Amino acid sequence: NLHFAHLLNPTELLPRRNNGLEVNQFGTETFATTSNTMIRNGWRNRFYYYQAQQFRNEARFFYESNKLKISSGIDFRSSLTQGDWQLYNDFNTNHPNPQSYRDMQDTVSLAREKGIVFRQAQGSNMYSILDIGFFNQAILKLGDKFIISGGNRIDYNRVRNSEGFGFAWSPRISGIFYTKQSTFKLIYTNSQGMQHVSNYIKYSTGGGRTPNPNLEPEPIKFINLEYLGQNKSGSLGWEVNAFRYRIENAVAIETRGMVKSFYNSTQFTTYGLMSGFYYKPKSKSWNIQINYTYLQPYDTYDYDDGLYDPKTRIGDIATHRVNLSITKHTDLGFITNVLNLRANYVSARPIGPGTTQEYNIGLGDGSGEIPAYLLVNGNIALKAKRIPFLRLDLSIENILNKNIFDGNNPEYYHPGPRDASGNFNFAGDEPGTAYGDQYVPYFTQRPRFMTLKLSYSF
């Protein structure tokens, strides 16, 4: 029910789906978004300009003895950078030929010389940034089977004269116990200054946002316990890693007092387990590998507005993932062959009400999830012994041409980008109504396909 006939007339005006309150001269187009604004038809060219300069230096110190290792250092960065892109929208299509349009672009750097910064913050779009970091770590060996290490990083950040987060401390401690066939690791990290938000997040104006140069770092408190082992021959090995981390002061988009921007507004907590096993018999020409991931991520901030529970499941992320790989090496005389088969399982990904992706309708079936899938993929590699620098690979994705969990359906699905709140059309829309500035709720993945690759190594 989509109609594109109107695209033949670039002067026609269409109703704008999303309303705003801005009026701005934006390149060759007057970008006015009031409640009854009409928008010109077709596509516009957008030009971007961004420039930054940085002076950087660092110094390091090392000390090592039989039982003690110490490393320390300092890094210094002085930057002068734009906060946001300069943008120029060119909607002028009145050129006699394509070469005339290209010649026009050669005579002027449109974004650099004519571009603007949308919703520019006070004090212009240029920011001087000073970053100083001091770090140290000590590793102490206690006996033949135990190692303990600890360290800290101190960061200082100043933007212009009065902005920036100031000082931040990031301590780390770990212990390792090992034998010939087993290793146990326990690690705790409280990272702060190193996890500072990017300049893009602080100063970007896309999507109607206002810059927020006062964003604080996002501290990450991480703890994990890891166990690695193998049998005496080394043919059988395993790794199990249990972890928990919490991101505090996390940055998210909100509207406060009619100002839409990034704010330090929430907290995420994740529990997980990663494990891997392999079997590689030394007397055989084949091997098996399998890995498993378990993940439970939550938004654990206690919202005062009552829209979320104190423990809300983060959407779009699967709880279980399993990958199985079987590889067979074959010597065919003048040719060597490697055959690999893989099975990949991803459990259902929760979306919709009760998750952070509450507006994602998924496949529209009301299930509250993007369905699970199990696929079989493979690869065949061939090498001629006389020309070992050449390799021919045939890869086949989705060999069975179906999601094993979905009957004979050759397609499977991934969640849409960002908040995936796109719902194609609103209820009651007439056929042909514009979708609006939304993001599709899911991406359909390809059925069976093959790729043939010839590679040269030297």
C-alpha positions in Angstrom: 0.0 0.0 0.0 3.0 2.4 -0.5 2.7 5.0 -3.2 5.8 6.6 -4.7 4.3 8.5 -7.7 4.6 11.8 -5.9 8.4 11.5 -5.9 8.3 12.4 -9.6 7.6 16.0 -8.5 10.4 17.4 -6.3 8.5 20.6 -5.7 5.5 19.0 -4.1 5.1 19.5 -0.3 4.1 16.7 1.9 2.9 16.6 5.6 5.8 16.2 8.0 5.2 13.1 10.2 7.1 14.3 13.3 6.4 17.8 14.6 8.8 20.0 16.4 9.3 23.6 17.3 12.5 24.7 15.5 12.9 27.1 12.6 16.4 27.3 11.2 18.1 28.1 7.9 19.8 24.8 7.2 21.9 25.0 4.0 19.8 25.7 1.0 16.7 24.6 2.8 14.7 26.4 5.4 14.2 23.7 8.0 11.0 24.7 9.8 9.2 22.1 11.9 6.1 23.6 13.4 2.8 21.8 14.0 1.6 22.3 10.4 4.8 22.3 8.5 5.0 20.8 5.0 8.3 19.3 3.8 9.8 19.3 0.4 9.7 16.0 -1.4 12.7 13.7 -2.4 16.2 13.4 -1.0 18.7 16.0 0.2 22.5 15.8 0.2 24.0 16.3 3.7 27.6 17.4 4.1 29.6 17.0 7.3 32.7 18.7 8.6 34.7 17.9 11.8 38.2 18.8 12.8 40.2 18.2 16.0 43.8 18.7 17.1 45.6 16.9 19.9 49.0 16.9 21.6 49.7 13.7 23.4 52.7 12.3 25.4 53.3 9.6 27.9 56.1 8.3 30.1 56.4 4.8 31.7 58.5 3.3 34.5 59.2 -0.5 35.0 60.8 -2.4 37.8 61.2 -6.2 37.9 62.7 -8.7 40.3 62.2 -12.5 40.8 59.0 -12.0 42.9 57.9 -8.4 42.2 57.0 -6.4 39.1 56.0 -2.8 39.2 54.9 -0.6 36.3 53.8 3.0 36.5 53.2 5.9 34.1 51.6 9.1 33.2 49.8 10.2 30.1 49.0 13.7 29.0 46.5 14.9 26.3 45.7 18.4 25.3 42.9 18.7 22.7 41.1 21.4 20.8 38.1 19.9 19.1 34.7 20.6 17.7 31.8 19.5 19.8 29.5 18.6 17.0 29.6 18.2 13.2 29.1 21.3 11.1 26.2 20.4 8.7 25.0 21.6 5.4 21.9 20.3 3.7 21.9 20.9 -0.1 18.5 20.6 -1.7 19.4 22.7 -4.8 18.9 20.4 -7.8 18.7 23.1 -10.4 21.9 22.1 -12.3 22.1 21.5 -16.0 24.1 18.3 -15.6 25.9 16.2 -13.0 29.2 17.7 -13.8 27.9 21.2 -13.0 26.9 20.0 -9.6 30.3 18.4 -9.0 32.1 21.6 -10.1 30.0 23.6 -7.6 31.3 21.3 -4.8 34.9 21.7 -5.9 34.7 25.5 -5.6 33.6 25.6 -1.9 33.8 23.3 1.1 30.1 23.4 1.8 30.0 22.0 5.4 33.3 23.7 6.4 32.5 27.2 5.0 28.7 27.3 5.0 27.7 24.7 7.5 26.1 25.3 10.9 25.9 23.5 14.2 22.2 22.7 15.0 21.2 23.9 18.5 24.7 25.1 19.3 25.7 25.3 23.0 26.9 28.5 24.6 30.5 29.5 24.0 30.7 28.3 20.4 31.4 24.8 19.0 35.1 24.6 20.0 36.2 23.0 23.2 39.7 22.8 24.8 40.1 19.6 26.7 42.8 18.6 29.1 43.2 15.0 30.2 45.9 13.7 32.6 46.2 10.1 33.8 48.5 8.5 36.3 48.5 4.7 36.6 50.5 2.1 38.5 50.4 -1.7 39.0 52.3 -4.1 41.2 52.4 -7.9 40.7 53.7 -10.0 43.6 54.5 -13.8 43.3 53.8 -15.7 46.5 55.4 -19.1 46.3 55.1 -21.3 43.2 51.4 -21.3 42.7 49.9 -17.9 43.7 50.1 -14.4 42.2 48.4 -11.3 43.5 48.3 -8.0 41.7 46.8 -4.6 42.4 46.8 -1.2 40.8 45.1 2.1 40.4 44.5 4.8 37.8 43.9 8.4 38.6 42.3 10.6 35.9 41.9 14.3 35.7 39.6 15.9 33.1 39.0 19.6 32.4 36.9 21.1 29.6 37.5 24.8 29.0 38.0 26.4 32.4 35.1 25.3 34.4 33.7 22.0 32.9 34.8 18.4 33.0 34.6 15.7 35.7 37.7 16.6 37.6 39.4 13.7 39.4 38.4 10.0 39.2 39.9 6.9 40.8 39.9 3.4 39.2 41.3 0.7 41.5 41.9 -2.9 40.4 42.9 -6.1 42.3 43.2 -9.7 41.3 44.5 -13.1 42.5 45.6 -16.1 40.5 46.2 -19.7 41.7 47.6 -22.1 39.2 48.9 -25.6 38.8 50.1 -27.5 35.7 46.6 -28.3 34.6 44.4 -25.7 36.3 44.2 -22.0 36.8 41.8 -20.0 39.0 41.4 -16.2 38.6 39.5 -13.7 40.7 39.4 -10.1 39.5 37.7 -7.0 40.8 37.7 -3.6 39.0 36.1 -0.3 39.7 36.7 1.7 36.6 35.6 5.4 36.5 37.5 8.0 34.6 38.5 5.6 31.8 34.8 5.1 31.0 34.0 8.8 30.4 31.4 9.5 27.7 32.5 10.6 24.3 32.5 14.1 22.8 29.8 13.0 20.4 27.5 12.0 23.3 28.2 15.3 25.2 27.9 17.7 22.3 25.9 16.1 19.5 22.6 17.7 18.5 21.1 15.0 16.3 17.5 14.0 16.9 16.6 17.3 18.5 19.1 17.0 21.3 20.7 19.8 23.3 24.5 19.4 24.2 25.2 18.5 27.8 28.9 19.1 28.5 28.5 18.3 32.2 28.0 14.6 31.8 29.8 12.6 34.5 31.8 9.3 33.9 29.9 6.0 34.0 31.6 3.9 36.7 31.8 0.2 36.0 32.2 -2.2 38.9 33.2 -5.6 37.6 34.0 -8.9 39.3 34.6 -12.2 37.8 35.8 -15.7 38.8 37.5 -17.8 36.1 38.5 -21.4 35.9 40.7 -22.8 33.1 41.9 -26.4 32.9 43.0 -29.3 30.7 43.8 -33.0 30.9 47.4 -34.2 31.0 47.8 -34.6 27.3 46.2 -31.3 26.5 43.7 -32.8 24.1 40.7 -31.8 26.3 40.4 -28.3 27.7 37.8 -26.1 29.3 37.2 -22.6 30.5 34.4 -21.3 32.8 34.0 -17.6 33.6 31.2 -16.3 35.9 30.9 -12.5 36.2 28.8 -9.6 37.4 29.1 -6.0 36.5 27.2 -2.8 37.3 27.2 0.4 35.2 26.3 3.3 37.5 25.4 6.8 36.4 24.7 5.5 32.9 23.9 7.9 30.2 20.5 7.9 28.4 18.4 10.3 26.4 15.7 12.1 28.4 13.6 15.2 28.2 13.8 17.4 31.3 12.1 20.8 31.5 11.4 20.7 27.7 15.2 20.1 27.1 16.0 16.8 25.3 19.5 15.7 25.9 21.8 13.0 27.2 21.7 12.8 31.0 23.3 10.6 33.7 20.1 8.9 34.5 20.1 5.2 35.1 22.0 2.0 36.2 22.6 -1.4 34.5 23.4 -4.7 36.2 24.4 -7.8 34.3 25.0 -11.4 35.5 26.6 -13.8 33.2 28.5 -17.0 32.5 30.8 -17.8 29.6 32.2 -21.2 29.0 34.2 -23.0 26.4 35.3 -26.6 25.8 37.5 -28.2 23.2 38.5 -31.7 22.2 41.6 -32.0 20.0 43.0 -35.5 20.0 46.6 -35.4 18.9 46.4 -38.6 16.9 43.3 -37.5 15.0 42.7 -35.1 12.1 39.6 -33.6 13.6 38.6 -31.5 16.6 35.4 -30.3 18.3 34.8 -26.9 20.0 31.8 -25.7 21.9 31.0 -22.5 23.8 28.1 -21.3 25.8 27.1 -17.9 27.0 24.4 -17.0 29.6 23.4 -13.4 30.1 20.9 -11.6 32.3 21.1 -7.8 31.9 18.8 -5.5 33.8 18.0 -1.8 34.2 18.2 -1.7 38.0 17.6 2.0 38.6 14.6 2.7 40.9 12.6 5.2 38.8 10.5 7.7 40.7 8.0 8.1 37.8 6.7 4.6 38.2 7.2 3.8 34.5 9.7 1.0 35.3 10.1 -1.5 38.0 13.4 -1.4 39.9 14.5 -4.5 37.9 13.6 -4.2 34.2 15.0 -6.7 31.7 17.1 -5.1 29.0 15.5 -5.9 25.7 17.0 -7.3 22.5 19.6 -9.5 24.3 19.4 -13.3 24.3 19.8 -15.2 27.5 21.4 -18.2 25.9 23.8 -18.6 23.1 25.5 -21.9 22.0 28.0 -22.5 19.2 29.3 -25.9 18.2 32.1 -26.3 15.7 33.5 -29.6 14.1 36.6 -29.3 11.9 38.1 -32.1 9.8 41.6 -31.9 8.1 42.1 -34.2 5.1 45.3 -34.8 3.0 44.3 -35.7 -0.5 47.8 -36.0 -1.9 48.5 -32.8 -3.8 45.6 -31.0 -2.1 44.8 -30.4 1.5 41.2 -29.9 2.6 39.7 -28.4 5.7 36.0 -29.0 6.3 34.2 -27.0 9.0 30.6 -27.4 10.2 29.0 -25.1 12.7 25.7 -25.0 14.6 24.6 -21.7 16.1 21.8 -21.3 18.6 20.4 -18.0 19.9 17.5 -18.0 22.3 14.5 -15.7 22.1 15.3 -12.0 22.7 12.7 -10.3 24.9 11.1 -7.1 23.7 8.0 -5.0 24.4 6.3 -4.2 27.7 8.3 -5.3 30.7 11.6 -4.6 29.0 13.6 -1.5 28.2 12.4 -1.9 24.6 8.8 -1.4 25.6 7.7 0.1 22.2 9.2 -2.7 20.1 6.3 -4.7 18.7 8.6 -7.5 17.4 7.1 -9.5 14.6 3.6 -8.2 15.5 2.5 -11.6 16.9 2.1 -10.4 20.5 4.7 -12.9 21.8 6.9 -10.2 23.4 10.1 -11.7 21.8 12.2 -11.9 18.7 12.1 -15.7 18.1 15.0 -18.1 18.8 16.9 -19.7 15.9 19.2 -22.6 15.3 21.2 -22.7 12.1 23.8 -24.9 10.4 26.7 -23.2 8.6 29.8 -24.6 6.9 33.0 -23.9 5.1 35.3 -25.9 2.8 38.9 -24.8 2.2 41.2 -26.1 -0.4 45.0 -25.6 -0.8 47.3 -27.0 -3.5 50.7 -28.0 -1.9 52.6 -26.7 -4.9 51.0 -23.2 -4.5 50.5 -22.9 -0.8 50.0 -19.1 -1.0 46.6 -19.6 -2.6 43.5 -20.8 -0.8 40.0 -21.4 -2.1 37.1 -21.2 0.3 33.4 -22.1 -0.3 31.2 -20.9 2.6 27.6 -21.8 2.9 25.4 -20.0 5.4 22.2 -21.5 6.6 22.9 -24.8 4.9 19.5 -26.4 5.6 17.8 -23.2 4.4 15.7 -23.1 7.4 15.5 -22.1 11.1 15.3 -25.5 12.7 13.1 -24.1 15.4 10.7 -22.6 12.9 9.7 -25.5 10.6 10.5 -24.9 7.0 10.9 -21.1 7.3 14.2 -20.2 5.6 14.3 -16.8 7.3 15.1 -15.8 10.9 15.2 -12.4 12.6 17.4 -10.0 14.5 16.1 -7.0 16.6 16.0 -3.6 14.9 18.5 -0.8 15.6 18.6 1.5 18.6 15.3 1.4 20.5 13.6 -0.5 17.6 10.4 1.4 18.3 9.3 1.4 14.6 5.9 0.0 14.1 5.7 0.6 10.3 2.3 2.4 10.4 0.2 3.7 13.3 -3.2 2.2 14.0 -5.8 3.9 11.8 -3.3 5.2 9.2 -4.5 5.5 5.6 -2.5 3.4 3.1 0.5 5.4 1.9 1.0 7.3 5.2 4.7 8.1 5.8 6.3 5.9 8.5 7.9 8.8 10.3 11.3 9.0 12.0 11.2 5.5 13.5 13.4 2.4 13.6 12.1 -0.9 12.3 11.4 -3.5 15.0 13.3 -6.3 13.4 15.6 -7.2 10.5 14.9 -10.3 8.4 18.0 -12.4 7.9 18.9 -14.0 4.6 18.0 -17.6 3.7 20.7 -19.9 2.4 23.5 -18.2 0.5 27.0 -19.1 -0.6 30.3 -17.2 -1.0 33.4 -18.3 -3.0 36.7 -16.7 -2.0 40.2 -17.0 -3.5 42.8 -15.5 -1.1 46.5 -14.9 -1.6 48.9 -14.8 1.4 52.5 -13.6 1.4 
